């Protein structure tokens, strides 16, 4: 059989000519990359038919129509962070006693409110049946509520199998401090009647029972601390195995049943500035247009701090200009 011969020089030149014509056509329809010198080529390619005289789509227009180019060297605006007021508020006068810091968040006002709602709930349920380990009720006050919360927190340090074991007189597990703070039946009575909101109020939401305490803590977190420059938003899981409608089940975590929170923290001190409890579709966030739930959560937590430092610096500069003018 005869072997196929190579293409002649005339065929090769014809192929090169066709490729050149294709490249010219491709250049005339390129996206946003044509320079001013290529306008003549584009016009030449578009003048072949009437259908090509239609206006090009916005993606094929020149960059100069979308951007305002300015001569000179670009200099970025330097926004300096003012950290003079960052940290614990200078108005606070605190000692070395831990109770001073505890009372910043659980002040007398909120403790009086808890005592008032607890007494109210007892009046609303005065006709309910009593258990065998429930003392005769008498009105509580904010001082007793302080002792009640301290006793409950102390139970997390000394863990026992059952609640009644904290008042046990068994020499093996006896812990006298709890019997000195509360009698067992009185502690049971307060724990059963403990309340944070008036049930007769018409309110809705999964956090209705504890909403006043949540709002109080959010206000206190922001009141006593000014954040530094770097902030962090992340999920936090609170272990919970009880009955709760918005409890999360996450198999990949060590504690699979949790309450999910979104927390805003200061990176330098790990101080909690704000938090949002995730309750599903009715989570209390401010929905932002063109942002989904994740973006809206970030904007809701960061709203009190957006442009705040820039405003403080600007206010100081205006004050100085008025002083030295």
Buried (B, 14 or more C-beta within 10 A) or exposed (E): EEEEEEEEEEEEEEEEEEEEEEEEEEBBEEEEEBEEEBEEBBEEBBEEEEEEEEEEEEEBBBEEEEEEEEEEEEEEEEEEEBEEEBBBEEEEEEEEEEEEBBBBBBEEEBBBBBBBBBBBBBEBEEEEEEEEEBBEBEEBEBEBBBEBBEBBEBEEEEEEEEEEBBBBEEEEEEBEEBBEBBEBBBBBBBBBBBBBBEEEEEEEEBBEEBBBBBEBBBEBBBEBBBBBEEBEBEEEBEEBEEEEEBBBEEEEEEEEBBBBBBBBBBEBEEBBBBBBBBBEEEBBBEEBEEEEEEEBBBBBBBEEBEEEBEEBBEEEEEEEEEEEE
